[in-house]
Amino acid sequence: MIYIKDLHEGDSIKGIYLCKSKKTCQKPTGKNYYSLTLQDKTGSLDARVWNLTSGINNFNAMDYIHVKGKVVFFQNALQLHIDQIRVAQEGEYDKEEYVPLSSQGIEEMYGELTGYIKSIKHTQLRKLAESFFIEDQEFKKTFLCHSAAKSVHHSFQGGLLEHTLSVVKVCDFMSKNYPIINRDLLLVAAMFHDIGKTEEISCFPENDYTDDGQLLGHIMIGVEMVGARIREMKGFPPVVASQLKHCLIAHHGTLEYGSPKRPATVEALSLSLADQMDARMQTMTEALEAADPKLDWVGYNRFFETNIRRTTNMNE
């Protein structure tokens, strides 16, 4: 198969892709067309079916579809214009080829995360972290294969682990530079800050918001998960529990970004900064990787609200 990451402007392709989304839209002339998002393990691709002819068989979102079309360049990104579609039959495709996967090893990242857990000196905080990431096999299985988002950043299998580990590393760095920080509290909060996403977002291949994800969101879900586990433990200090949960509910930093409380402790502030930094750096990375490699200025990005540019290669 031709992977999405290997496509170039002008390519004529025949191949099977996962139809991640399908919308029926209308041209100014009143005629309908389809707007699609196609996906394989290397990324996603915007697609259009401008003419709904007999060559376009019936299909739905989340179907694996055999497409024929041509790759064009539109608004600083590649787009596929499709002439033919049919639903692929079982045996024509391998589902593993359509699940985007972290470029970092899952087991290696998990080993690093458990290493940080072992470094926690506060007994109850360490036991709380162990109860999720080491002892709870069902949670561990879900956490390791989950994404950190439906889109934007870390929206691939293992993305939640990759993002969590990165935030933990940044928090560890901050704790060494600012002695006012309680390292144990901050690192455990970093490990837990997005665990609600295991219930907010469904597993692959859907990787979409669940009912609880839409109604509650991962902050509320995560605090409930942690609170329920703490209530099962004997002797967990209430003040530590409250400060840990505060870090979780404040980690988006501001009310307009979904946090019901603004950071009121140095650990909550540190976590919100670390989370924002990793999310934004990954968003920038993915935007640059998805753009035409021949372009220096790759176009306007709505998340940064500016036109973004590749850094000049200083070694040339």
Number of C-alpha atoms within 10 A of each C-alpha: 11 12 17 18 15 8 18 15 15 12 13 15 16 16 15 25 29 25 23 21 17 17 13 10 13 13 9 7 6 8 11 15 16 18 18 21 20 24 25 24 20 17 18 20 22 17 22 18 20 17 16 15 11 10 13 16 12 9 15 13 16 16 16 24 23 19 21 18 19 19 20 17 13 11 9 13 15 21 21 27 20 24 18 19 22 17 19 18 11 9 7 10 18 10 15 11 16 22 20 22 23 20 11 11 12 17 11 9 18 19 12 12 20 15 11 19 22 12 12 18 12 11 10 18 23 18 18 19 21 15 17 20 21 15 13 11 12 10 15 15 11 16 24 20 20 27 31 29 19 17 12 15 22 25 19 26 25 26 25 26 25 25 22 21 21 21 26 25 18 19 26 18 13 19 19 12 10 12 9 11 19 13 22 21 21 25 27 21 26 32 23 24 29 25 27 25 24 22 20 28 24 18 17 15 17 14 21 18 18 16 13 15 20 12 11 14 19 24 26 18 20 24 22 14 15 21 15 11 13 20 12 9 13 8 9 16 12 11 9 13 17 12 17 24 22 21 31 30 23 25 31 25 24 14 11 8 10 16 17 17 16 19 22 13 14 15 28 28 18 22 29 25 17 21 23 15 15 18 18 15 12 16 19 19 12 15 16 19 12 17 18 16 11 7 12 14 16 20 17 14 13 8 10 11 8 10 11 16 14 13 8 8 6 5 4 4
